[in-house]
Amino acid sequence: MKYFAWTMVILAVLAALLAASLASRETSSRSDCSGRIVIVKGPDGRPMECVCEEGALAACFKPGP
């Protein structure tokens, strides 16, 4: 019985970690591609200009001329 209980605890912890990982990835990768060009926060926290195609980010560049 102890073996079954520990197995269930380990599976529950793994399921919770997987759910948290998927939830954080989904919220961090969302972007508002309502226009052709959008400005998003880059990985270093600086703004980046991104081109949207079919509702998804296609390419990102440093802002400027």
mmCIF file of the N, C-alpha and C atoms, coordinates in Angstrom:
data_MODEL
# 
_entry.id   MODEL 
# 
loop_
_atom_site.group_PDB 
_atom_site.id 
_atom_site.type_symbol 
_atom_site.label_atom_id 
_atom_site.label_alt_id 
_atom_site.label_comp_id 
_atom_site.label_asym_id 
_atom_site.label_entity_id 
_atom_site.label_seq_id 
_atom_site.pdbx_PDB_ins_code 
_atom_site.Cartn_x 
_atom_site.Cartn_y 
_atom_site.Cartn_z 
_atom_site.occupancy 
_atom_site.B_iso_or_equiv 
_atom_site.pdbx_formal_charge 
_atom_site.auth_seq_id 
_atom_site.auth_comp_id 
_atom_site.auth_asym_id 
_atom_site.auth_atom_id 
_atom_site.pdbx_PDB_model_num 
ATOM 1   N N  . MET A 1 1  ? 0.823  -1.194 0.000   1.00 0.00 ? 1  MET A N  1 
ATOM 2   C CA . MET A 1 1  ? 0.000  0.000  0.000   1.00 0.00 ? 1  MET A CA 1 
ATOM 3   C C  . MET A 1 1  ? 0.869  1.260  0.000   1.00 0.00 ? 1  MET A C  1 
ATOM 4   N N  . LYS A 1 2  ? 2.003  1.230  0.719   1.00 0.00 ? 2  LYS A N  1 
ATOM 5   C CA . LYS A 1 2  ? 2.891  2.386  0.750   1.00 0.00 ? 2  LYS A CA 1 
ATOM 6   C C  . LYS A 1 2  ? 3.450  2.664  -0.641  1.00 0.00 ? 2  LYS A C  1 
ATOM 7   N N  . TYR A 1 3  ? 3.787  1.609  -1.357  1.00 0.00 ? 3  TYR A N  1 
ATOM 8   C CA . TYR A 1 3  ? 4.341  1.757  -2.698  1.00 0.00 ? 3  TYR A CA 1 
ATOM 9   C C  . TYR A 1 3  ? 3.331  2.460  -3.616  1.00 0.00 ? 3  TYR A C  1 
ATOM 10  N N  . PHE A 1 4  ? 2.090  2.065  -3.553  1.00 0.00 ? 4  PHE A N  1 
ATOM 11  C CA . PHE A 1 4  ? 1.037  2.674  -4.365  1.00 0.00 ? 4  PHE A CA 1 
ATOM 12  C C  . PHE A 1 4  ? 0.850  4.146  -3.996  1.00 0.00 ? 4  PHE A C  1 
ATOM 13  N N  . ALA A 1 5  ? 0.852  4.450  -2.716  1.00 0.00 ? 5  ALA A N  1 
ATOM 14  C CA . ALA A 1 5  ? 0.663  5.834  -2.266  1.00 0.00 ? 5  ALA A CA 1 
ATOM 15  C C  . ALA A 1 5  ? 1.810  6.717  -2.737  1.00 0.00 ? 5  ALA A C  1 
ATOM 16  N N  . TRP A 1 6  ? 3.038  6.255  -2.591  1.00 0.00 ? 6  TRP A N  1 
ATOM 17  C CA . TRP A 1 6  ? 4.181  7.053  -3.037  1.00 0.00 ? 6  TRP A CA 1 
ATOM 18  C C  . TRP A 1 6  ? 4.172  7.230  -4.558  1.00 0.00 ? 6  TRP A C  1 
ATOM 19  N N  . THR A 1 7  ? 3.772  6.211  -5.277  1.00 0.00 ? 7  THR A N  1 
ATOM 20  C CA . THR A 1 7  ? 3.672  6.320  -6.730  1.00 0.00 ? 7  THR A CA 1 
ATOM 21  C C  . THR A 1 7  ? 2.645  7.376  -7.116  1.00 0.00 ? 7  THR A C  1 
ATOM 22  N N  . MET A 1 8  ? 1.523  7.399  -6.439  1.00 0.00 ? 8  MET A N  1 
ATOM 23  C CA . MET A 1 8  ? 0.486  8.390  -6.731  1.00 0.00 ? 8  MET A CA 1 
ATOM 24  C C  . MET A 1 8  ? 0.958  9.805  -6.380  1.00 0.00 ? 8  MET A C  1 
ATOM 25  N N  . VAL A 1 9  ? 1.696  9.963  -5.299  1.00 0.00 ? 9  VAL A N  1 
ATOM 26  C CA . VAL A 1 9  ? 2.222  11.272 -4.920  1.00 0.00 ? 9  VAL A CA 1 
ATOM 27  C C  . VAL A 1 9  ? 3.206  11.769 -5.970  1.00 0.00 ? 9  VAL A C  1 
ATOM 28  N N  . ILE A 1 10 ? 4.088  10.913 -6.407  1.00 0.00 ? 10 ILE A N  1 
ATOM 29  C CA . ILE A 1 10 ? 5.073  11.289 -7.419  1.00 0.00 ? 10 ILE A CA 1 
ATOM 30  C C  . ILE A 1 10 ? 4.377  11.655 -8.730  1.00 0.00 ? 10 ILE A C  1 
ATOM 31  N N  . LEU A 1 11 ? 3.378  10.883 -9.138  1.00 0.00 ? 11 LEU A N  1 
ATOM 32  C CA . LEU A 1 11 ? 2.641  11.196 -10.362 1.00 0.00 ? 11 LEU A CA 1 
ATOM 33  C C  . LEU A 1 11 ? 1.896  12.527 -10.244 1.00 0.00 ? 11 LEU A C  1 
ATOM 34  N N  . ALA A 1 12 ? 1.334  12.808 -9.091  1.00 0.00 ? 12 ALA A N  1 
ATOM 35  C CA . ALA A 1 12 ? 0.622  14.075 -8.888  1.00 0.00 ? 12 ALA A CA 1 
ATOM 36  C C  . ALA A 1 12 ? 1.583  15.256 -8.969  1.00 0.00 ? 12 ALA A C  1 
ATOM 37  N N  . VAL A 1 13 ? 2.766  15.116 -8.381  1.00 0.00 ? 13 VAL A N  1 
ATOM 38  C CA . VAL A 1 13 ? 3.761  16.190 -8.429  1.00 0.00 ? 13 VAL A CA 1 
ATOM 39  C C  . VAL A 1 13 ? 4.224  16.410 -9.866  1.00 0.00 ? 13 VAL A C  1 
ATOM 40  N N  . LEU A 1 14 ? 4.492  15.346 -10.600 1.00 0.00 ? 14 LEU A N  1 
ATOM 41  C CA . LEU A 1 14 ? 4.905  15.474 -11.995 1.00 0.00 ? 14 LEU A CA 1 
ATOM 42  C C  . LEU A 1 14 ? 3.812  16.119 -12.842 1.00 0.00 ? 14 LEU A C  1 
ATOM 43  N N  . ALA A 1 15 ? 2.570  15.766 -12.604 1.00 0.00 ? 15 ALA A N  1 
ATOM 44  C CA . ALA A 1 15 ? 1.454  16.363 -13.342 1.00 0.00 ? 15 ALA A CA 1 
ATOM 45  C C  . ALA A 1 15 ? 1.343  17.856 -13.036 1.00 0.00 ? 15 ALA A C  1 
ATOM 46  N N  . ALA A 1 16 ? 1.532  18.236 -11.785 1.00 0.00 ? 16 ALA A N  1 
ATOM 47  C CA . ALA A 1 16 ? 1.461  19.654 -11.409 1.00 0.00 ? 16 ALA A CA 1 
ATOM 48  C C  . ALA A 1 16 ? 2.602  20.437 -12.051 1.00 0.00 ? 16 ALA A C  1 
ATOM 49  N N  . LEU A 1 17 ? 3.801  19.877 -12.071 1.00 0.00 ? 17 LEU A N  1 
ATOM 50  C CA . LEU A 1 17 ? 4.939  20.545 -12.706 1.00 0.00 ? 17 LEU A CA 1 
ATOM 51  C C  . LEU A 1 17 ? 4.726  20.696 -14.213 1.00 0.00 ? 17 LEU A C  1 
ATOM 52  N N  . LEU A 1 18 ? 4.195  19.679 -14.844 1.00 0.00 ? 18 LEU A N  1 
ATOM 53  C CA . LEU A 1 18 ? 3.921  19.746 -16.273 1.00 0.00 ? 18 LEU A CA 1 
ATOM 54  C C  . LEU A 1 18 ? 2.859  20.797 -16.577 1.00 0.00 ? 18 LEU A C  1 
ATOM 55  N N  . ALA A 1 19 ? 1.809  20.843 -15.783 1.00 0.00 ? 19 ALA A N  1 
ATOM 56  C CA . ALA A 1 19 ? 0.752  21.834 -15.991 1.00 0.00 ? 19 ALA A CA 1 
ATOM 57  C C  . ALA A 1 19 ? 1.283  23.250 -15.792 1.00 0.00 ? 19 ALA A C  1 
ATOM 58  N N  . ALA A 1 20 ? 2.109  23.458 -14.792 1.00 0.00 ? 20 ALA A N  1 
ATOM 59  C CA . ALA A 1 20 ? 2.687  24.788 -14.557 1.00 0.00 ? 20 ALA A CA 1 
ATOM 60  C C  . ALA A 1 20 ? 3.609  25.193 -15.700 1.00 0.00 ? 20 ALA A C  1 
ATOM 61  N N  . SER A 1 21 ? 4.369  24.261 -16.209 1.00 0.00 ? 21 SER A N  1 
ATOM 62  C CA . SER A 1 21 ? 5.275  24.542 -17.314 1.00 0.00 ? 21 SER A CA 1 
ATOM 63  C C  . SER A 1 21 ? 4.499  24.924 -18.573 1.00 0.00 ? 21 SER A C  1 
ATOM 64  N N  . LEU A 1 22 ? 3.460  24.179 -18.880 1.00 0.00 ? 22 LEU A N  1 
ATOM 65  C CA . LEU A 1 22 ? 2.663  24.481 -20.068 1.00 0.00 ? 22 LEU A CA 1 
ATOM 66  C C  . LEU A 1 22 ? 1.934  25.810 -19.923 1.00 0.00 ? 22 LEU A C  1 
ATOM 67  N N  . ALA A 1 23 ? 1.442  26.112 -18.747 1.00 0.00 ? 23 ALA A N  1 
ATOM 68  C CA . ALA A 1 23 ? 0.717  27.363 -18.527 1.00 0.00 ? 23 ALA A CA 1 
ATOM 69  C C  . ALA A 1 23 ? 1.657  28.550 -18.655 1.00 0.00 ? 23 ALA A C  1 
ATOM 70  N N  . SER A 1 24 ? 2.857  28.454 -18.127 1.00 0.00 ? 24 SER A N  1 
ATOM 71  C CA . SER A 1 24 ? 3.792  29.581 -18.210 1.00 0.00 ? 24 SER A CA 1 
ATOM 72  C C  . SER A 1 24 ? 4.286  29.772 -19.636 1.00 0.00 ? 24 SER A C  1 
ATOM 73  N N  . ARG A 1 25 ? 4.470  28.697 -20.379 1.00 0.00 ? 25 ARG A N  1 
ATOM 74  C CA . ARG A 1 25 ? 4.928  28.827 -21.757 1.00 0.00 ? 25 ARG A CA 1 
ATOM 75  C C  . ARG A 1 25 ? 3.849  29.482 -22.617 1.00 0.00 ? 25 ARG A C  1 
ATOM 76  N N  . GLU A 1 26 ? 2.598  29.114 -22.389 1.00 0.00 ? 26 GLU A N  1 
ATOM 77  C CA . GLU A 1 26 ? 1.513  29.678 -23.184 1.00 0.00 ? 26 GLU A CA 1 
ATOM 78  C C  . GLU A 1 26 ? 1.336  31.167 -22.916 1.00 0.00 ? 26 GLU A C  1 
ATOM 79  N N  . THR A 1 27 ? 1.422  31.577 -21.676 1.00 0.00 ? 27 THR A N  1 
ATOM 80  C CA . THR A 1 27 ? 1.226  32.994 -21.369 1.00 0.00 ? 27 THR A CA 1 
ATOM 81  C C  . THR A 1 27 ? 2.415  33.825 -21.801 1.00 0.00 ? 27 THR A C  1 
ATOM 82  N N  . SER A 1 28 ? 3.626  33.268 -21.787 1.00 0.00 ? 28 SER A N  1 
ATOM 83  C CA . SER A 1 28 ? 4.790  34.059 -22.176 1.00 0.00 ? 28 SER A CA 1 
ATOM 84  C C  . SER A 1 28 ? 4.941  34.159 -23.678 1.00 0.00 ? 28 SER A C  1 
ATOM 85  N N  . SER A 1 29 ? 4.399  33.233 -24.445 1.00 0.00 ? 29 SER A N  1 
ATOM 86  C CA . SER A 1 29 ? 4.563  33.289 -25.878 1.00 0.00 ? 29 SER A CA 1 
ATOM 87  C C  . SER A 1 29 ? 3.421  33.987 -26.594 1.00 0.00 ? 29 SER A C  1 
ATOM 88  N N  . ARG A 1 30 ? 2.413  34.411 -25.860 1.00 0.00 ? 30 ARG A N  1 
ATOM 89  C CA . ARG A 1 30 ? 1.310  35.122 -26.488 1.00 0.00 ? 30 ARG A CA 1 
ATOM 90  C C  . ARG A 1 30 ? 1.751  36.516 -26.877 1.00 0.00 ? 30 ARG A C  1 
ATOM 91  N N  . SER A 1 31 ? 1.288  36.956 -28.029 1.00 0.00 ? 31 SER A N  1 
ATOM 92  C CA . SER A 1 31 ? 1.552  38.313 -28.456 1.00 0.00 ? 31 SER A CA 1 
ATOM 93  C C  . SER A 1 31 ? 0.334  38.819 -29.205 1.00 0.00 ? 31 SER A C  1 
ATOM 94  N N  . ASP A 1 32 ? 0.183  40.120 -29.233 1.00 0.00 ? 32 ASP A N  1 
ATOM 95  C CA . ASP A 1 32 ? -0.938 40.733 -29.905 1.00 0.00 ? 32 ASP A CA 1 
ATOM 96  C C  . ASP A 1 32 ? -0.555 40.985 -31.354 1.00 0.00 ? 32 ASP A C  1 
ATOM 97  N N  . CYS A 1 33 ? -0.899 40.077 -32.230 1.00 0.00 ? 33 CYS A N  1 
ATOM 98  C CA . CYS A 1 33 ? -0.602 40.236 -33.653 1.00 0.00 ? 33 CYS A CA 1 
ATOM 99  C C  . CYS A 1 33 ? -1.837 40.753 -34.380 1.00 0.00 ? 33 CYS A C  1 
ATOM 100 N N  . SER A 1 34 ? -2.396 41.836 -33.854 1.00 0.00 ? 34 SER A N  1 
ATOM 101 C CA . SER A 1 34 ? -3.579 42.408 -34.496 1.00 0.00 ? 34 SER A CA 1 
ATOM 102 C C  . SER A 1 34 ? -3.196 43.261 -35.692 1.00 0.00 ? 34 SER A C  1 
ATOM 103 N N  . GLY A 1 35 ? -1.961 43.716 -35.757 1.00 0.00 ? 35 GLY A N  1 
ATOM 104 C CA . GLY A 1 35 ? -1.490 44.521 -36.877 1.00 0.00 ? 35 GLY A CA 1 
ATOM 105 C C  . GLY A 1 35 ? -0.393 43.802 -37.630 1.00 0.00 ? 35 GLY A C  1 
ATOM 106 N N  . ARG A 1 36 ? 0.125  44.445 -38.640 1.00 0.00 ? 36 ARG A N  1 
ATOM 107 C CA . ARG A 1 36 ? 1.205  43.852 -39.431 1.00 0.00 ? 36 ARG A CA 1 
ATOM 108 C C  . ARG A 1 36 ? 2.537  43.930 -38.689 1.00 0.00 ? 36 ARG A C  1 
ATOM 109 N N  . ILE A 1 37 ? 2.766  45.043 -37.986 1.00 0.00 ? 37 ILE A N  1 
ATOM 110 C CA . ILE A 1 37 ? 3.998  45.223 -37.216 1.00 0.00 ? 37 ILE A CA 1 
ATOM 111 C C  . ILE A 1 37 ? 3.605  45.581 -35.790 1.00 0.00 ? 37 ILE A C  1 
ATOM 112 N N  . VAL A 1 38 ? 4.181  44.876 -34.835 1.00 0.00 ? 38 VAL A N  1 
ATOM 113 C CA . VAL A 1 38 ? 3.893  45.123 -33.420 1.00 0.00 ? 38 VAL A CA 1 
ATOM 114 C C  . VAL A 1 38 ? 5.199  45.307 -32.674 1.00 0.00 ? 38 VAL A C  1 
ATOM 115 N N  . ILE A 1 39 ? 5.126  45.934 -31.515 1.00 0.00 ? 39 ILE A N  1 
ATOM 116 C CA . ILE A 1 39 ? 6.297  46.096 -30.661 1.00 0.00 ? 39 ILE A CA 1 
ATOM 117 C C  . ILE A 1 39 ? 6.077  45.243 -29.418 1.00 0.00 ? 39 ILE A C  1 
ATOM 118 N N  . VAL A 1 40 ? 7.021  44.360 -29.142 1.00 0.00 ? 40 VAL A N  1 
ATOM 119 C CA . VAL A 1 40 ? 6.941  43.458 -27.995 1.00 0.00 ? 40 VAL A CA 1 
ATOM 120 C C  . VAL A 1 40 ? 8.200  43.606 -27.161 1.00 0.00 ? 40 VAL A C  1 
ATOM 121 N N  . LYS A 1 41 ? 8.144  43.083 -25.954 1.00 0.00 ? 41 LYS A N  1 
ATOM 122 C CA . LYS A 1 41 ? 9.316  43.094 -25.083 1.00 0.00 ? 41 LYS A CA 1 
ATOM 123 C C  . LYS A 1 41 ? 10.190 41.900 -25.442 1.00 0.00 ? 41 LYS A C  1 
ATOM 124 N N  . GLY A 1 42 ? 11.454 42.168 -25.709 1.00 0.00 ? 42 GLY A N  1 
ATOM 125 C CA . GLY A 1 42 ? 12.391 41.114 -26.074 1.00 0.00 ? 42 GLY A CA 1 
ATOM 126 C C  . GLY A 1 42 ? 12.864 40.331 -24.865 1.00 0.00 ? 42 GLY A C  1 
ATOM 127 N N  . PRO A 1 43 ? 13.689 39.317 -25.076 1.00 0.00 ? 43 PRO A N  1 
ATOM 128 C CA . PRO A 1 43 ? 14.174 38.483 -23.980 1.00 0.00 ? 43 PRO A CA 1 
ATOM 129 C C  . PRO A 1 43 ? 15.002 39.256 -22.954 1.00 0.00 ? 43 PRO A C  1 
ATOM 130 N N  . ASP A 1 44 ? 15.652 40.331 -23.396 1.00 0.00 ? 44 ASP A N  1 
ATOM 131 C CA . ASP A 1 44 ? 16.457 41.133 -22.479 1.00 0.00 ? 44 ASP A CA 1 
ATOM 132 C C  . ASP A 1 44 ? 15.667 42.294 -21.878 1.00 0.00 ? 44 ASP A C  1 
ATOM 133 N N  . GLY A 1 45 ? 14.378 42.390 -22.198 1.00 0.00 ? 45 GLY A N  1 
ATOM 134 C CA . GLY A 1 45 ? 13.522 43.423 -21.643 1.00 0.00 ? 45 GLY A CA 1 
ATOM 135 C C  . GLY A 1 45 ? 13.404 44.661 -22.510 1.00 0.00 ? 45 GLY A C  1 
ATOM 136 N N  . ARG A 1 46 ? 14.190 44.757 -23.558 1.00 0.00 ? 46 ARG A N  1 
ATOM 137 C CA . ARG A 1 46 ? 14.134 45.898 -24.462 1.00 0.00 ? 46 ARG A CA 1 
ATOM 138 C C  . ARG A 1 46 ? 13.037 45.680 -25.508 1.00 0.00 ? 46 ARG A C  1 
ATOM 139 N N  . PRO A 1 47 ? 12.466 46.767 -26.028 1.00 0.00 ? 47 PRO A N  1 
ATOM 140 C CA . PRO A 1 47 ? 11.422 46.607 -27.044 1.00 0.00 ? 47 PRO A CA 1 
ATOM 141 C C  . PRO A 1 47 ? 12.001 46.103 -28.368 1.00 0.00 ? 47 PRO A C  1 
ATOM 142 N N  . MET A 1 48 ? 11.190 45.309 -29.073 1.00 0.00 ? 48 MET A N  1 
ATOM 143 C CA . MET A 1 48 ? 11.568 44.800 -30.386 1.00 0.00 ? 48 MET A CA 1 
ATOM 144 C C  . MET A 1 48 ? 10.390 44.990 -31.331 1.00 0.00 ? 48 MET A C  1 
ATOM 145 N N  . GLU A 1 49 ? 10.678 45.317 -32.592 1.00 0.00 ? 49 GLU A N  1 
ATOM 146 C CA . GLU A 1 49 ? 9.647  45.401 -33.612 1.00 0.00 ? 49 GLU A CA 1 
ATOM 147 C C  . GLU A 1 49 ? 9.528  44.029 -34.259 1.00 0.00 ? 49 GLU A C  1 
ATOM 148 N N  . CYS A 1 50 ? 8.297  43.529 -34.333 1.00 0.00 ? 50 CYS A N  1 
ATOM 149 C CA . CYS A 1 50 ? 8.079  42.203 -34.902 1.00 0.00 ? 50 CYS A CA 1 
ATOM 150 C C  . CYS A 1 50 ? 7.071  42.273 -36.038 1.00 0.00 ? 50 CYS A C  1 
ATOM 151 N N  . VAL A 1 51 ? 7.287  41.458 -37.038 1.00 0.00 ? 51 VAL A N  1 
ATOM 152 C CA . VAL A 1 51 ? 6.386  41.344 -38.172 1.00 0.00 ? 51 VAL A CA 1 
ATOM 153 C C  . VAL A 1 51 ? 5.469  40.156 -37.917 1.00 0.00 ? 51 VAL A C  1 
ATOM 154 N N  . CYS A 1 52 ? 4.171  40.375 -38.132 1.00 0.00 ? 52 CYS A N  1 
ATOM 155 C CA . CYS A 1 52 ? 3.182  39.314 -37.931 1.00 0.00 ? 52 CYS A CA 1 
ATOM 156 C C  . CYS A 1 52 ? 2.710  38.772 -39.276 1.00 0.00 ? 52 CYS A C  1 
ATOM 157 N N  . GLU A 1 53 ? 2.618  37.474 -39.369 1.00 0.00 ? 53 GLU A N  1 
ATOM 158 C CA . GLU A 1 53 ? 2.045  36.815 -40.539 1.00 0.00 ? 53 GLU A CA 1 
ATOM 159 C C  . GLU A 1 53 ? 1.071  35.757 -40.062 1.00 0.00 ? 53 GLU A C  1 
ATOM 160 N N  . GLU A 1 54 ? -0.142 35.822 -40.547 1.00 0.00 ? 54 GLU A N  1 
ATOM 161 C CA . GLU A 1 54 ? -1.206 34.884 -40.213 1.00 0.00 ? 54 GLU A CA 1 
ATOM 162 C C  . GLU A 1 54 ? -1.431 34.797 -38.711 1.00 0.00 ? 54 GLU A C  1 
ATOM 163 N N  . GLY A 1 55 ? -1.332 35.926 -38.021 1.00 0.00 ? 55 GLY A N  1 
ATOM 164 C CA . GLY A 1 55 ? -1.625 35.981 -36.599 1.00 0.00 ? 55 GLY A CA 1 
ATOM 165 C C  . GLY A 1 55 ? -0.512 35.514 -35.684 1.00 0.00 ? 55 GLY A C  1 
ATOM 166 N N  . ALA A 1 56 ? 0.679  35.253 -36.231 1.00 0.00 ? 56 ALA A N  1 
ATOM 167 C CA . ALA A 1 56 ? 1.802  34.800 -35.414 1.00 0.00 ? 56 ALA A CA 1 
ATOM 168 C C  . ALA A 1 56 ? 3.036  35.638 -35.724 1.00 0.00 ? 56 ALA A C  1 
ATOM 169 N N  . LEU A 1 57 ? 3.920  35.765 -34.741 1.00 0.00 ? 57 LEU A N  1 
ATOM 170 C CA . LEU A 1 57 ? 5.160  36.500 -34.961 1.00 0.00 ? 57 LEU A CA 1 
ATOM 171 C C  . LEU A 1 57 ? 6.029  35.751 -35.966 1.00 0.00 ? 57 LEU A C  1 
ATOM 172 N N  . ALA A 1 58 ? 6.484  36.474 -36.991 1.00 0.00 ? 58 ALA A N  1 
ATOM 173 C CA . ALA A 1 58 ? 7.314  35.848 -38.015 1.00 0.00 ? 58 ALA A CA 1 
ATOM 174 C C  . ALA A 1 58 ? 8.784  36.184 -37.822 1.00 0.00 ? 58 ALA A C  1 
ATOM 175 N N  . ALA A 1 59 ? 9.078  37.462 -37.570 1.00 0.00 ? 59 ALA A N  1 
ATOM 176 C CA . ALA A 1 59 ? 10.465 37.888 -37.399 1.00 0.00 ? 59 ALA A CA 1 
ATOM 177 C C  . ALA A 1 59 ? 10.491 39.113 -36.504 1.00 0.00 ? 59 ALA A C  1 
ATOM 178 N N  . CYS A 1 60 ? 11.543 39.256 -35.702 1.00 0.00 ? 60 CYS A N  1 
ATOM 179 C CA . CYS A 1 60 ? 11.682 40.398 -34.811 1.00 0.00 ? 60 CYS A CA 1 
ATOM 180 C C  . CYS A 1 60 ? 13.044 41.055 -35.022 1.00 0.00 ? 60 CYS A C  1 
ATOM 181 N N  . PHE A 1 61 ? 13.044 42.385 -34.871 1.00 0.00 ? 61 PHE A N  1 
ATOM 182 C CA . PHE A 1 61 ? 14.257 43.163 -35.083 1.00 0.00 ? 61 PHE A CA 1 
ATOM 183 C C  . PHE A 1 61 ? 14.365 44.216 -33.988 1.00 0.00 ? 61 PHE A C  1 
ATOM 184 N N  . LYS A 1 62 ? 15.579 44.744 -33.796 1.00 0.00 ? 62 LYS A N  1 
ATOM 185 C CA . LYS A 1 62 ? 15.761 45.877 -32.890 1.00 0.00 ? 62 LYS A CA 1 
ATOM 186 C C  . LYS A 1 62 ? 15.082 47.094 -33.511 1.00 0.00 ? 62 LYS A C  1 
ATOM 187 N N  . PRO A 1 63 ? 14.373 47.893 -32.722 1.00 0.00 ? 63 PRO A N  1 
ATOM 188 C CA . PRO A 1 63 ? 13.704 49.057 -33.304 1.00 0.00 ? 63 PRO A CA 1 
ATOM 189 C C  . PRO A 1 63 ? 14.700 50.096 -33.771 1.00 0.00 ? 63 PRO A C  1 
ATOM 190 N N  . GLY A 1 64 ? 14.286 50.816 -34.795 1.00 0.00 ? 64 GLY A N  1 
ATOM 191 C CA . GLY A 1 64 ? 15.122 51.872 -35.328 1.00 0.00 ? 64 GLY A CA 1 
ATOM 192 C C  . GLY A 1 64 ? 15.098 51.903 -36.827 1.00 0.00 ? 64 GLY A C  1 
ATOM 193 N N  . PRO A 1 65 ? 15.807 52.866 -37.416 1.00 0.00 ? 65 PRO A N  1 
ATOM 194 C CA . PRO A 1 65 ? 15.810 52.988 -38.876 1.00 0.00 ? 65 PRO A CA 1 
ATOM 195 C C  . PRO A 1 65 ? 16.610 51.905 -39.569 1.00 0.00 ? 65 PRO A C  1 
# 
